[in-house]
């Protein structure tokens, strides 16, 4: 435990979510003392339920773990190479999820909490930072996430003279597995895909006929919704996490082309009839007793959720371990407010990380915590650190946050929005692949697959060089 008398010499990390936990870990492993401030359980948020660090409040999935063909899987691989605590604990607590990396949320949070608690260079301070961090703290990472407490948010707004943007983020319901009617539902991953810890039969699938789908969409649209406060009514949603009823409002068939798409699956109870739509549920805990409804984030009130979701075949008698919910996320206009090392231009001793910077997703948030920790560690050692190459997943995401986005302001609105990692953020290849390994010409979708694989291979090679040229040199110094 670090004594209070030495706190001015430590790096202070505010927020014990995914980004703050990862930042603290990177700092401590670099030999830098850390004070990690987490206000829970002294003060809870609208979405958190526990006092555990790195609590997952929405899905339990870290999404695809395919490093060769998927940008988030590539980000997983890069973080593992950088000694990520979040990825280490996710790998140790994975549950079957097809091609995705999903975790037992309680086991994952417990593992992160234990690792940080046991590290000799980390002090965990259970207290709210109600306002700007103390002036004598010269090296601070703010990773308070989308539910930043009002006193701190107000202080930052006053400091920057910049209103934070905001969007709504919604939470999907969790169902007790033994309440699902498996004479109607069945286990299968799309296209029988086998992923980390999976078998190719990892999702529970509930089929719908056209008549059932039509009735379900009508019930969604008619269901009672959460009432918004006046200051929330003009807050935009993030398109990557839309409530299911908002998707339905965008068109009757929208859900069939989104989370309820009936592709890559065959109903063993009636293999000759193709379902019109399918609801999938993904394992949520290691015991396999809880399953969350994939893509079913919702702003329906609790009564409507139970009534509408129990019209889904197989879920007529569903018992819910947790119903869905809705909370307001806030984020900075980062390209304007932050420099290339995530420091606040108005007060460079403050560095930001996680969702508050305008990245979206568990892994993305943790990765920005990781690079913020590396930058803060370099500052603490009076060293400089070159940014990761823009050709990497980490570098391209950082570039989007700190300046890769083209800022346009029209009629007082800003276009900067949260972003998941995707190959569209990467600089293009010098030349596109045209042939397979056997010398034959690529055709159709093969070109897209080959392009993604080439981008991933380039990223990992460039990251390895960056680690060797900059991080290992810095560590040796």
N, C-alpha and C positions, 0 to 999 in steps of 0.2 A: 504494500500500500504506500502511495506517495503522500508525504506529509503536506499539510496545507501551506506551510511556509515555502515550499518549493513550487507552488502552482504557477507562479509567474514565469518559471523556466520551462514549463510543460506546454505542449500543444493542446489546446482545448477543442474538443469535438462536441458539438451540441446536437443531440439527437441520436437515439440508439436503434434506429431502424436499419435497413439493409446497407444504405450508403454510409451512415455513421459508424456502424459496426465494422464494415470493411476498411474505412479510413483509419480507424483506431488500430486495427490489426496491422495494416501496412506501416503505420508510424512506429508502433512498438517493435515490429520485426526489423525495422531499420535502426533500432537502438535509441529511439526518441521516446521520452516520457510523455504520457498521455493522460488527460483527465476527460473521461467520457461522461457527458451530462445527459441524463434521461429523466424526464419529469414523471413518467409513470412509475409506481402507482400513486404517487402524491397527487398528480392530476392526470386523469384519463382523457382520451379523445372520444369523438363520436363513433369511431370505428374499431378501436382496439379493445380487446377483452382481457388481456393478461399484462403482467409486468415484464414478460420475457423480452430480451433484446431480439431484434430482427423478426418480430412477430409478423406473420403473413395474414393480412386482413381481407384479402380478396381471394383469388384462386390459389391453389397449392402447386401450380405448374410453372416451371421455368421455361416452358415451351420447348421447341425442337432442340435436340442434342446432336443434330447432324452437322458436324463442322465442315463437311465437304460441300454441302448443298444448301445450307440455310444460314442466313446472317446471324441469327441469335445463337445457333449452334457454334458458329465460328467465334462469337464473343465468349461463349462458355470456354472454348479451347484456349483462347488468349488469356482469359482470367486464370485458368488453371496453371498456365505457364508463368504467370506472375504471382503465384502463391496465394491465390484468393482464399480467404477463410469461408466466404459465403459458398463458393463452389465446393470446397472440401466438405463442408457440413451438408450441403445438398446431396452430394454423391453418397455420403454415409447414411443418409436417411431417405433414399429414393423409394418410391412405390411404383408399381407397374402403371405405364401410361403410353403404350404404343411407342411411337418414335419420340415422345417428349420426355423431359426430365421433370417428374413430379415428386413431391416430398411429403412425408408425414410432417405436418406443420408443427405439431408440438415437439416432436423429436428434433426437428431442424432448429427451432428457436432455442431449445434447451442446450443443444450442442454449441451454438454460437455464444450463448450466455456463459456457458461453462468455460469456453476457451478464453474469452475476454476477461472473465473474473479471475482466472488462474494465471494470467500473464503478469509477471512481476513489474512490468513497466506501465501497467494500466490501472488507473483508479476510476471506479464507477461512482459517480455522484448523482444520487437520486434527488434531484431538485430542479425546479423550473427556472430557466433563464428568462426573467420577465423584463425584457427590454434589451438594449444593446449590451453585448458582453463587456465585462469590466475593462476600463481603458488600459490597465496594465497588462492585459493579455495581448501579446503582440503577434500571436500566430493562432488563428481560430478557423475552424471549419464548421460552417453552419449546414447541418444536414437534417433539418427538422421536418422535411417532407411536406406533403400536401395539406397536412393538418397542423401547420405551425400555429402555436398559441398566439392569441390576439395581441398581448403586449409586445412580443418580439416582432410580429408582423407589422404592427403600427410603427414601431421604432424604425424598422427597415424602410417602410414607406416614407416616413418623414426624412430619413437620411438621404434617400435617393430621389425624392420628389417625383416618384414614379409609381403609379397604381399597378399593383400586381394583377396579371391576367388570371383567369380562373376557369375551370371546367368541372363538370360533375363526373364522378367516377362511381360505378355501381358494383354491388357485391352479389354474387350468385348464391342461390340456396344450396344447402347441404342436406342430403337425404340419408336416413338409416337404410343400409343395404338390405337388411332382412325384411323391410317393408315393401320392397319392390317385387312385383309379380313376375317371376322368371318363367312362368308358363307363357307369357306374352313377350317379355324382353329376352335378350340374349347377349352373350359376351362376344365381342369381335372388335378388332382395330380396323380402321379403314384400309382396304387392300391387304389386310392381315399383316400389316407392318409390325416388325419386331424392333423395339427400341431398348434403351437401357433399363434393365430390370424387368422387361416385359416379355410377353410370350406371343404376341400377335393377336391376342384375344383379351384386351385390357379394358375396353370400354363396355359399359352396359348400354344397349341400344333399345329404344322404344319406338316401334313403327306406327305410322299414321296413314290412314286412307285419305283420299282427297276430301271426303266429307268431314272426317275428323279434323283435318288440318284447317279447313274453312271455318269450322266451329271454334277451333282453338284461337285462330287469329281474331275472329270477331269478339271472343271473350277477352282477349288481351286488350283490344282497343276500348272495350267497354269497362274494363276493370278500374276500380277506384285507385287513384294515384296519390303519392305523397304531396302534400301541399307545400309549395315553395314560399320562402320568406320574400319580402319585397325586393331585397337586395340580391336575391338569387335568380330572379325571373329571366334576366338577359344573359345568364352564364351559359356559354356553349358547351356541348358535350365533346369528349375526345372520341373520334371515330373508331379507334381501336378497341373501345370498351363501351359501346352503346348499350343502353338498356334494351331488353328484348322487345318491349312494347314500342320503343322509339323506332327500332328497325322495322317493326310491323307497320308503323305509320308511314314509312317511306315507300310502301308498296305491298300489295297482298302477297306477292311471291318472293319478297326480299329474304325472308327467313329460310325459304327452300334453297336459296343460293348462298346462304351463310351458315349459321350453326346447325341448321336442320337439313342440310343437303343430303339427299338419299343416294350417295355414290360410294362405291367401294365396299358395300355391305350386302349380305344376303341373309334373309330371315330364315333360320333353320326350321322354324315352326310352320312356315308356308313358303318354301323356296321358289315356287312357281309364280308368286305374285310379288312384284316390285313395290315396296312402300313408296307412297307419295312424298313423305317427309319422315325424318328420323330425329328423335331427341337422344343425345348422348350424355352419359354420366361417367365421370372419371374418378377413380379411387382417390380419396382425400387423406386417409391415414394408413399407417403401416399395417395395422390389424386388418384392414380391408372391410371395416364395418361401416364406414362413411363414404358416400359418393357425392360429388358436386355436379350440378347441372351445367354442362359446358355451354358457354355463350349466353347464359340466362341471367346476366346481370339485370336488375330490375328496380324500378321505382314504384311498383305496385305496393299498396299497403298490405299489411300482414294477412288480413282476411281475404283479400282478393287473390293473393299469391296461393294460399292453400286451396281456394275454390278453383282457380283457373288451372293450376299445375296438376291438380288431381284429375283433370279431364284427359291427361296424357295417358294413353294405353300403357299399362304396367305400373302406373303411379297412382291408381285410383285410391289406394290405401296408404299412400306415402306418409311416413312420419319424418318431420323435418328436424334435424339437429340444429339448424340455423336457417332462418329465412333471409331473403335478400334484403339489401339496404342501399342507401344512397348517401354519399357525402361529397362535399365541395372540396375540390383540389385547387390549390393556388400555386402559381409558378411565376418566376421572374421573367422580365423581358431581357433574357440573358445576353443576346448579341449586343444590346445597347449598354447594359449595366456591368457586364463582367469582361475581364481581359482574357487573354489566351491561357492563363493558368488558373482560371476560375475565381480570380480575385475581384472584389467589388471595386470598381474604379474610384468611387467616392471615398472608400476607406480600405486600402489594400491589405490591411491586417486581417480582413474578413474574407474567407474563401468559402465558396458554396459547393454543395455536392448533392446528388440524388435528384428525386423528382422535382424539387424546387427549382432546378436549373432548366427544366423544360425537356427532360428525357422522360420516356414513359416505359414502364415495365420493371419487374423485379431485377432482372439481370442488368438492364441498362442503368438503373439507379445504383446498384452495387458497383458497377464498373466505373461510374463517375466518382463514387466514393473512393475507389481504389486509386485512380489517378490523382484525385485531390490529396489523398494521403501521401502519395509519392512526392507530389510537389511540396507539400508542407514539410515533409521530412528533409527534402533538399534545402529548403529555407532554413530549417532548424540547424542544419550543419553548415550553413553559409556556402552552399553549393548551388549550382544551377542545373536544371534538368531540361534537356531537349524534349519537345512533345513527341508522343508516339507517332509513327508515320501515318499520314492521312490515308494510306492504302490499307491500314488495319481497321478492324471493326471499332476498336477503342478510339483510334485516332479520327476516324470519320465521324463518330458520334460526338466526340469532343469538338470537332470542327463545326458541326451543325449548331451546337450550343453556343459557341464563342465567336462565331462569325461566318460560318459557311452558309448561313441562311441569308437570303437577300431581303432586307427589310424594306417594306413599303408601307407608308402611312397615308391612308385616304379617309377623309371625313372623321378623323380622330380615332380610327381603329388600327390595330397592329396585326400583321399577318403571321408573326412568329407563333407557332403552336407546338405542343409536345410531340415527340417523335420516337417511335420504336426504331431499333436498329434495322436497317434494310440495305440491300445491295445498291439501291438508288443513291445512297449517301457516299458511295465509294467512287474515287476517280476512275475513269474508263481504262481498260487495258490498252496497252500500246498497239496490240493487234489481236483480233478475235480469233479463237481457235476455229479451224475449218475442217480438221480431220481427226478421226479416232486413232487410238493407239495402233490399230492394225493397218492404218494408212487409208482406209475408206473414208469417203466424204460424209461429214455430218449433215443430217437432214432434220427438218422440222424442229420438234421440241428438243432434239439432241443438241442443237446449237445453244439453247438457253441453259441446259444442264451443264454443258462444257464451259460456258462462260462463267457460271457461278463457281464451278470447281476451280477454274483458273484464278478467279478473284480470291477465293479462299486460300489456295496454295501460295499466291503472291503475298497475301496478308500474313500468313504464319511465317514465311521466310523473312519478310521485312521485320516482323516483331522479334524474331530470334536475333537478328542483327542489332536491333535497337537495344535489346536486353544486354547483349554482349558489349556493345559500344558505350552504353550510357549507364545502365543500372549497375552492372558489375564493376565498372570503373568507379562509380560513385560509392558503392559499398566498400571497395578496397581503400578508397581515400578516407 
